[in-house]
Amino acid sequence: MKKTILFVEDDQILRDMYNIKLNSAGFNTNPSEDGLQALDWLNDNLADLAIVDILLPKMNGLKLIKAIRKDPRHNNMRIIILTNLTESDVSLHDTVKESLGVDAYFVKSQVSPRDLVDNIIKILE
């Protein structure tokens, strides 16, 4: 059974590129352009993993992650942050990542789509 990934990114070009890459790697994807759209989708659906940008319109990624973690239906969802912000930019030290329940943190300019897919596969194993 294919794993489902919620991909939350406001940049249309990146959202489309990653959607194609994730689909070609065998994942079902739900691309969302903002945090509220992602939460709306999660009201009726489950995902195995969410990839979340931090800087999003309507609801930022940190608020989205906190909302996901409050909903017991999504207790088993793995979460990856994929953003242009470095960890030091948002003070996401290990304790903060742990409290958010984030499995990985990647800076867009420092990870290739192939490397991201490889990491997703490892996280979902």
Sequence and secondary structure as in RCSB ss.txt:
>XXXX:A:sequence
MKKTILFVEDDQILRDMYNIKLNSAGFNTNPSEDGLQALDWLNDNLADLAIVDILLPKMNGLKLIKAIRKDPRHN
NMRIIILTNLTESDVSLHDTVKESLGVDAYFVKSQVSPRDLVDNIIKILE
>XXXX:A:secstr
   EEEEE S HHHHHHHHHHHHHTT EEEEESSHHHHHHHHHH   SEEEE SS SSS HHHHHHHHHH GGGT
T EEEEEESS GGGTT  HHHHHHHT SEEEEGGG  HHHHHHHHHHHH 
